[in-house]
């Protein structure tokens, strides 16, 4: 469908591009919270929520149930 092949870049160019990207703390906290919830780290998610003020998108009390479903 007209997709162009991926362009290769050098490691130096990759490093320069990474340096130019700014990630704000709020976005980073959301990524961390999402990881904790998805991987089933309920206690860590609760502590992180308390310390960072980042709300989880899921009910933390249900993480155990979600993990049981995922692992079945």
Chimera marker file (.cmm) of the C-alpha trace (Angstrom):
<marker_set name="trace">
<marker id="1" x="0.000" y="0.000" z="0.000" r="1" g="1" b="0" radius="0.5"/>
<marker id="2" x="2.749" y="2.375" z="-0.824" r="1" g="1" b="0" radius="0.5"/>
<marker id="3" x="4.572" y="2.021" z="2.478" r="1" g="1" b="0" radius="0.5"/>
<marker id="4" x="8.137" y="3.182" z="2.213" r="1" g="1" b="0" radius="0.5"/>
<marker id="5" x="10.933" y="1.081" z="3.699" r="1" g="1" b="0" radius="0.5"/>
<marker id="6" x="12.215" y="2.195" z="7.092" r="1" g="1" b="0" radius="0.5"/>
<marker id="7" x="15.163" y="4.572" z="6.951" r="1" g="1" b="0" radius="0.5"/>
<marker id="8" x="18.265" y="3.538" z="8.875" r="1" g="1" b="0" radius="0.5"/>
<marker id="9" x="19.943" y="6.105" z="11.081" r="1" g="1" b="0" radius="0.5"/>
<marker id="10" x="23.253" y="6.019" z="12.901" r="1" g="1" b="0" radius="0.5"/>
<marker id="11" x="23.565" y="5.544" z="16.632" r="1" g="1" b="0" radius="0.5"/>
<marker id="12" x="24.894" y="9.100" z="16.920" r="1" g="1" b="0" radius="0.5"/>
<marker id="13" x="21.831" y="10.492" z="15.115" r="1" g="1" b="0" radius="0.5"/>
<marker id="14" x="19.555" y="8.356" z="17.318" r="1" g="1" b="0" radius="0.5"/>
<marker id="15" x="21.261" y="9.700" z="20.450" r="1" g="1" b="0" radius="0.5"/>
<marker id="16" x="20.871" y="13.294" z="19.223" r="1" g="1" b="0" radius="0.5"/>
<marker id="17" x="17.176" y="12.766" z="18.512" r="1" g="1" b="0" radius="0.5"/>
<marker id="18" x="16.659" y="11.304" z="22.000" r="1" g="1" b="0" radius="0.5"/>
<marker id="19" x="18.370" y="14.293" z="23.598" r="1" g="1" b="0" radius="0.5"/>
<marker id="20" x="16.001" y="16.669" z="21.826" r="1" g="1" b="0" radius="0.5"/>
<marker id="21" x="12.841" y="15.016" z="23.177" r="1" g="1" b="0" radius="0.5"/>
<marker id="22" x="11.355" y="16.478" z="26.333" r="1" g="1" b="0" radius="0.5"/>
<marker id="23" x="9.135" y="14.217" z="28.443" r="1" g="1" b="0" radius="0.5"/>
<marker id="24" x="7.152" y="15.947" z="31.146" r="1" g="1" b="0" radius="0.5"/>
<marker id="25" x="6.914" y="14.424" z="34.588" r="1" g="1" b="0" radius="0.5"/>
<marker id="26" x="3.149" y="13.925" z="34.411" r="1" g="1" b="0" radius="0.5"/>
<marker id="27" x="3.390" y="11.816" z="31.242" r="1" g="1" b="0" radius="0.5"/>
<marker id="28" x="6.239" y="9.778" z="32.683" r="1" g="1" b="0" radius="0.5"/>
<marker id="29" x="4.261" y="9.155" z="35.880" r="1" g="1" b="0" radius="0.5"/>
<marker id="30" x="1.285" y="7.937" z="33.823" r="1" g="1" b="0" radius="0.5"/>
<marker id="31" x="3.518" y="5.478" z="31.964" r="1" g="1" b="0" radius="0.5"/>
<marker id="32" x="4.932" y="4.181" z="35.249" r="1" g="1" b="0" radius="0.5"/>
<marker id="33" x="1.455" y="3.806" z="36.772" r="1" g="1" b="0" radius="0.5"/>
<marker id="34" x="0.209" y="2.021" z="33.665" r="1" g="1" b="0" radius="0.5"/>
<marker id="35" x="3.122" y="-0.432" z="33.890" r="1" g="1" b="0" radius="0.5"/>
<marker id="36" x="2.513" y="-1.139" z="37.576" r="1" g="1" b="0" radius="0.5"/>
<marker id="37" x="-1.196" y="-1.805" z="36.982" r="1" g="1" b="0" radius="0.5"/>
<marker id="38" x="-0.712" y="-3.954" z="33.864" r="1" g="1" b="0" radius="0.5"/>
<marker id="39" x="1.974" y="-6.068" z="35.526" r="1" g="1" b="0" radius="0.5"/>
<marker id="40" x="-0.110" y="-6.547" z="38.674" r="1" g="1" b="0" radius="0.5"/>
<marker id="41" x="1.994" y="-4.633" z="41.186" r="1" g="1" b="0" radius="0.5"/>
<marker id="42" x="-0.947" y="-3.444" z="43.277" r="1" g="1" b="0" radius="0.5"/>
<marker id="43" x="0.951" y="-2.384" z="46.389" r="1" g="1" b="0" radius="0.5"/>
<marker id="44" x="3.561" y="-0.524" z="44.358" r="1" g="1" b="0" radius="0.5"/>
<marker id="45" x="0.793" y="1.171" z="42.337" r="1" g="1" b="0" radius="0.5"/>
<marker id="46" x="-0.962" y="2.257" z="45.523" r="1" g="1" b="0" radius="0.5"/>
<marker id="47" x="2.255" y="3.685" z="46.968" r="1" g="1" b="0" radius="0.5"/>
<marker id="48" x="3.138" y="5.368" z="43.696" r="1" g="1" b="0" radius="0.5"/>
<marker id="49" x="-0.345" y="6.879" z="43.506" r="1" g="1" b="0" radius="0.5"/>
<marker id="50" x="-0.016" y="8.229" z="47.027" r="1" g="1" b="0" radius="0.5"/>
<marker id="51" x="3.479" y="9.619" z="46.534" r="1" g="1" b="0" radius="0.5"/>
<marker id="52" x="3.120" y="11.029" z="43.010" r="1" g="1" b="0" radius="0.5"/>
<marker id="53" x="-0.550" y="11.978" z="42.998" r="1" g="1" b="0" radius="0.5"/>
<marker id="54" x="-0.974" y="10.037" z="39.751" r="1" g="1" b="0" radius="0.5"/>
<marker id="55" x="-4.384" y="8.410" z="39.533" r="1" g="1" b="0" radius="0.5"/>
<marker id="56" x="-4.635" y="4.905" z="38.132" r="1" g="1" b="0" radius="0.5"/>
<marker id="57" x="-7.045" y="4.375" z="35.230" r="1" g="1" b="0" radius="0.5"/>
<marker id="58" x="-8.181" y="1.114" z="36.846" r="1" g="1" b="0" radius="0.5"/>
<marker id="59" x="-9.549" y="0.152" z="40.239" r="1" g="1" b="0" radius="0.5"/>
<marker id="60" x="-6.421" y="-0.921" z="42.121" r="1" g="1" b="0" radius="0.5"/>
<marker id="61" x="-8.416" y="-3.214" z="44.395" r="1" g="1" b="0" radius="0.5"/>
<marker id="62" x="-9.295" y="-5.324" z="41.327" r="1" g="1" b="0" radius="0.5"/>
<marker id="63" x="-5.721" y="-5.928" z="40.172" r="1" g="1" b="0" radius="0.5"/>
<marker id="64" x="-5.618" y="-9.377" z="41.788" r="1" g="1" b="0" radius="0.5"/>
<marker id="65" x="-8.752" y="-10.419" z="39.920" r="1" g="1" b="0" radius="0.5"/>
<marker id="66" x="-7.357" y="-9.073" z="36.647" r="1" g="1" b="0" radius="0.5"/>
<marker id="67" x="-4.149" y="-11.020" z="37.132" r="1" g="1" b="0" radius="0.5"/>
<marker id="68" x="-6.090" y="-14.221" z="37.807" r="1" g="1" b="0" radius="0.5"/>
<marker id="69" x="-7.963" y="-13.800" z="34.538" r="1" g="1" b="0" radius="0.5"/>
<marker id="70" x="-4.782" y="-12.990" z="32.644" r="1" g="1" b="0" radius="0.5"/>
<marker id="71" x="-2.937" y="-16.001" z="34.066" r="1" g="1" b="0" radius="0.5"/>
<marker id="72" x="-5.762" y="-18.483" z="33.421" r="1" g="1" b="0" radius="0.5"/>
<link id1="1" id2="2" r="1" g="1" b="0" radius="0.2"/>
<link id1="2" id2="3" r="1" g="1" b="0" radius="0.2"/>
<link id1="3" id2="4" r="1" g="1" b="0" radius="0.2"/>
<link id1="4" id2="5" r="1" g="1" b="0" radius="0.2"/>
<link id1="5" id2="6" r="1" g="1" b="0" radius="0.2"/>
<link id1="6" id2="7" r="1" g="1" b="0" radius="0.2"/>
<link id1="7" id2="8" r="1" g="1" b="0" radius="0.2"/>
<link id1="8" id2="9" r="1" g="1" b="0" radius="0.2"/>
<link id1="9" id2="10" r="1" g="1" b="0" radius="0.2"/>
<link id1="10" id2="11" r="1" g="1" b="0" radius="0.2"/>
<link id1="11" id2="12" r="1" g="1" b="0" radius="0.2"/>
<link id1="12" id2="13" r="1" g="1" b="0" radius="0.2"/>
<link id1="13" id2="14" r="1" g="1" b="0" radius="0.2"/>
<link id1="14" id2="15" r="1" g="1" b="0" radius="0.2"/>
<link id1="15" id2="16" r="1" g="1" b="0" radius="0.2"/>
<link id1="16" id2="17" r="1" g="1" b="0" radius="0.2"/>
<link id1="17" id2="18" r="1" g="1" b="0" radius="0.2"/>
<link id1="18" id2="19" r="1" g="1" b="0" radius="0.2"/>
<link id1="19" id2="20" r="1" g="1" b="0" radius="0.2"/>
<link id1="20" id2="21" r="1" g="1" b="0" radius="0.2"/>
<link id1="21" id2="22" r="1" g="1" b="0" radius="0.2"/>
<link id1="22" id2="23" r="1" g="1" b="0" radius="0.2"/>
<link id1="23" id2="24" r="1" g="1" b="0" radius="0.2"/>
<link id1="24" id2="25" r="1" g="1" b="0" radius="0.2"/>
<link id1="25" id2="26" r="1" g="1" b="0" radius="0.2"/>
<link id1="26" id2="27" r="1" g="1" b="0" radius="0.2"/>
<link id1="27" id2="28" r="1" g="1" b="0" radius="0.2"/>
<link id1="28" id2="29" r="1" g="1" b="0" radius="0.2"/>
<link id1="29" id2="30" r="1" g="1" b="0" radius="0.2"/>
<link id1="30" id2="31" r="1" g="1" b="0" radius="0.2"/>
<link id1="31" id2="32" r="1" g="1" b="0" radius="0.2"/>
<link id1="32" id2="33" r="1" g="1" b="0" radius="0.2"/>
<link id1="33" id2="34" r="1" g="1" b="0" radius="0.2"/>
<link id1="34" id2="35" r="1" g="1" b="0" radius="0.2"/>
<link id1="35" id2="36" r="1" g="1" b="0" radius="0.2"/>
<link id1="36" id2="37" r="1" g="1" b="0" radius="0.2"/>
<link id1="37" id2="38" r="1" g="1" b="0" radius="0.2"/>
<link id1="38" id2="39" r="1" g="1" b="0" radius="0.2"/>
<link id1="39" id2="40" r="1" g="1" b="0" radius="0.2"/>
<link id1="40" id2="41" r="1" g="1" b="0" radius="0.2"/>
<link id1="41" id2="42" r="1" g="1" b="0" radius="0.2"/>
<link id1="42" id2="43" r="1" g="1" b="0" radius="0.2"/>
<link id1="43" id2="44" r="1" g="1" b="0" radius="0.2"/>
<link id1="44" id2="45" r="1" g="1" b="0" radius="0.2"/>
<link id1="45" id2="46" r="1" g="1" b="0" radius="0.2"/>
<link id1="46" id2="47" r="1" g="1" b="0" radius="0.2"/>
<link id1="47" id2="48" r="1" g="1" b="0" radius="0.2"/>
<link id1="48" id2="49" r="1" g="1" b="0" radius="0.2"/>
<link id1="49" id2="50" r="1" g="1" b="0" radius="0.2"/>
<link id1="50" id2="51" r="1" g="1" b="0" radius="0.2"/>
<link id1="51" id2="52" r="1" g="1" b="0" radius="0.2"/>
<link id1="52" id2="53" r="1" g="1" b="0" radius="0.2"/>
<link id1="53" id2="54" r="1" g="1" b="0" radius="0.2"/>
<link id1="54" id2="55" r="1" g="1" b="0" radius="0.2"/>
<link id1="55" id2="56" r="1" g="1" b="0" radius="0.2"/>
<link id1="56" id2="57" r="1" g="1" b="0" radius="0.2"/>
<link id1="57" id2="58" r="1" g="1" b="0" radius="0.2"/>
<link id1="58" id2="59" r="1" g="1" b="0" radius="0.2"/>
<link id1="59" id2="60" r="1" g="1" b="0" radius="0.2"/>
<link id1="60" id2="61" r="1" g="1" b="0" radius="0.2"/>
<link id1="61" id2="62" r="1" g="1" b="0" radius="0.2"/>
<link id1="62" id2="63" r="1" g="1" b="0" radius="0.2"/>
<link id1="63" id2="64" r="1" g="1" b="0" radius="0.2"/>
<link id1="64" id2="65" r="1" g="1" b="0" radius="0.2"/>
<link id1="65" id2="66" r="1" g="1" b="0" radius="0.2"/>
<link id1="66" id2="67" r="1" g="1" b="0" radius="0.2"/>
<link id1="67" id2="68" r="1" g="1" b="0" radius="0.2"/>
<link id1="68" id2="69" r="1" g="1" b="0" radius="0.2"/>
<link id1="69" id2="70" r="1" g="1" b="0" radius="0.2"/>
<link id1="70" id2="71" r="1" g="1" b="0" radius="0.2"/>
<link id1="71" id2="72" r="1" g="1" b="0" radius="0.2"/>
</marker_set>
